[in-house]
Amino acid sequence: MIEWLTTEVDLDNVPVHVGIIMDGNGRWANARGLHRTQGHAAGEPALFDVVHGALDLGVKWLTVYTFSTENWNRDEYEVEFLMQFNVDLLERRRDELNDLGVRVIFMGDLDDERVPNVLRDRIRDAEDLTKDNTTMTMVFAFNYGGRVEIVEACQAIARGVADGSIDARDVTVDTIAEHLYLPDMPDPDLVIRTSGEQRTSNFLLWEAAYSEYVFTPVLWPDFDRHELARCIGEYQTRDRRFGRAVDGSLGDITE
């Protein structure tokens, strides 16, 4: 029994992998007359409340969209803040995550010269510290873009074809999946987007092909374990057919 749980959730049918597009920090701050960066800071306690909630519910993989390849186009001050904020977050929270049994992994282009060296160091430290943890894997999608991920997978396959290690006739869906950033990561069962927006925003484009999406109007700093449970409860009402007809047979249409 989970004491804080007020939403009806079938604990035997919790999604293995939940992805979250954490949106609405800027609007949350603007509504309070604050700078956008203060909205990002306010999102940290929301994130860790969700981590605790996910652990209680039995989620095994949690992927959060922390910085996209398109976010470099934001105001320079905001970008600099986000870089330093990630450094500070890892310094302050990595031991907490380790104590909770959470394995930390970053996915995205960490070799980008725009990523500060100190942040790369903190990322490596957090990944190394938590690498043997098994309670839950938390993936930070940082400097990540779904299109870039697919392009880089295709480039790697093309190199393999060129050097003879891959036969072009043998390239399949599985071949591409094996060349993604985290080939061992299960596809997300549920993707949540906060703030009322209803876009994928280049998040896990390949992996989320058959994910269930829940769009909530809650701005990210106001999101918590209770809203996570509500989203999971909504997910559990869905009929996931993966292209099959209602009766379980393959129908004439894709869904």
N, C-alpha and C positions, 0 to 999 in steps of 0.2 A: 504494500500500500504506500503510495506517494502522498505525503501529508499535504503538500501545497497544491496538488492536482484538483482543479475544480471543473475541468472539461472532461467529457466522456471520451476516453482513449482506450483502445484495445491494446494492451501492452504486449500481446502476442502477435500484433500486426504492425509494429512500429517500423517505419522505413529504415533500411540499413544505412542509406546515404542521403543526407539532406544538404542541399546547396542553398545558400542565401545571398541574394543581391541586396546589400545593405544600403538602402537609398533613403534620402530625406534629411540628411544631416544639415545641409545648407538651409533648407526651408524651415527646419526646426529652429535654427539660430535666427534667421531673418524674422520669424514671427515674434521673437523675443527681443528684437533690437540688438542682437549680438553679431559678431563677425562669424563668417562661415566656419572658421577654424574651431570656434568654440562648440559648434555643432559636432564636429568630428571628435572632439575631446569628450563630449557628452555621450557619444556612441560607445565608448569603451566599457562603461559599466553594463550597458545593454548587452554587449557581446559576451561578457563573462557571466552574466545571468543566464544567457542562452546556453553557454557551455555547460553550466551546472544543470540546467534543465534537460539538455540533451543527454547528459550522462545519466541522470535519474531515469529518463524514459527508455534508455537502452539503445540510443542511436550510436552506431559504430563508426560512421564517417560523417564529418561536418566540414563542408567547404564554404568559405566566406570570400566574397569578392572585395578585396581591400583596395586595389589600385589597378585600373585598366590601362591598356596601351594608349587609349585615347585621353586619359586623365592628364597626360603631359601638356595638353593644350589649355589647361586651366591657368588661372592667375599664378604668376611665379611665386608669390608669397605663400599661396595655399599649397602649391606643390612642395616647396621647401618645408613647410610645416608638416605635411604628411610624411615626408622622408624622415624627419627628426622624430615625429610622433611614433613611427614604427620602430625606430631605434629605442626610444624610451619604453614603449610597450613591451618589447622583448626583454629589456633589462629588468623591468619591474615585474613581469608576469610569467617569465619562462619557468621559474622555480615552482610557482603555483600550478602551472599546467603539468609540470613533471610530477609533482606530488599527487595530482589527480589521476595520474596514469595516462595522460594524453600524449600521443606522439605528434610532434609538430613537423609539417612538411610545407615547403613553399613551392608553388608551381608558377612558371612564367619565365620571362627573359631576365635572369639575374646577371647576365653578362653585359647588359646594356651599360654603356659608359656613363649614363646619366644617374645610375643607381650609386649612391655614395658607398665608398669602401667600408665605412664603419657599419653601415646597414648590412652589407654582405657578411661581414664578420659576425654580427649579432645573429643573423639568420643561420649561419653555419653552427654557431655555438648552440642555438636552441635546437636545431635538428640533431646535432650530435648528442646533446644531453638527454633528449627524449627518445632516441631511436629505438630503444628496446621496449617502450611502453606499448601496452596492448588493449587498454580499456576503451580508448577511442582514438581515431586518427583525425587530427584537425589540419585541414589544408588551407593555407592562405594563398589565394589566387592574387599574386602581386606582379605588377607589370605584365599582366596577362591579357591576352585577347584570343578568343576562340578561332578567328580566322587565321591569325599568325600561327597558332598551334597546328592547325591543319596544313598550312603551307609548309611549315618546317618538317612535318611528318612526310609530306610528299617529296620534299627535297631530299630527305634522308633515303627514301625508297628509290628515288631517281639515281642517287649516287650508288646505291646497291646494284641497280640494274646496270649502270655504267661499268662498274668494276666486276660484274659477273656473279656477285654473291646472291642476287635476287633475279629470278626469271620473271620478266614482265607478265607472262601468261599466268603466273601464279599469284599475282597481286589481288588480294581480296579485301573485303571489309575488315577482316581480322588483321591483315597486314598493316593497314593504316592504324588501327587501334593499337597495335603493338609498338608503333612509332610515336605515339602521343607522349606528352610530358610525363604522365604517370600511368603507364600501361597496366599496372596492377590495381589501380583504383577502380572500384565498382562504379558503374553508371549511377548517377543520382536517381533515386526513386521519386524524390520530391524536390522541387525548386521553389523557393519562396522569394517574392519580391515585395519589399516594403514601400510605403509612401503613396500607394495608389497608382503608380505608373505600371503600364502593362507592356513591357518590352523585355526582350532577352538581353539586350545590350552586350552582345558578343561574349556571353558567359556560357562556357561549356557547350558550345554549339554541337559538337560531335557527340559528346557523352550524354547530353540531355535530349536526344532524339525521341525517346519515349518516356521522358519524365512527366510526372504530373506537376502542373504549375498552380500555385495558390498566390493570388495577388491580394495583399492586405493594405488598407488605407493608413495603417499605423506608420508614423515616421520612425526611422530607425532608432533614435535615442529613446523613444517610448516603447520600443519592442522589448519583450521579456519572455521568460519561460512560459508564462500563461498564454501568450499569443502564439508561441511556438507550439504548445499543446493544442490550441484551437486549430492551427493550420494542419497539424498532423491528424486531428479529428476529421477535418474536411477531406484530407487525402484519403482517409479510410472509408469515405463514402463513395469513392470513385471505383468504376469497374475498369481495371487495367486489362485491355484485350490484346495489346501488341499486334494490331492488324487483323485479329480474328473477329468473326461475327459474334453476336450475342450468344449464340448456341455453342460457341467454341470452335466451329468449323471455319475454314477460310472463306470469306465472303467475296462478293464481286467488287467491293470497294475497300479502301485501305483501312477504314475503321467501321 
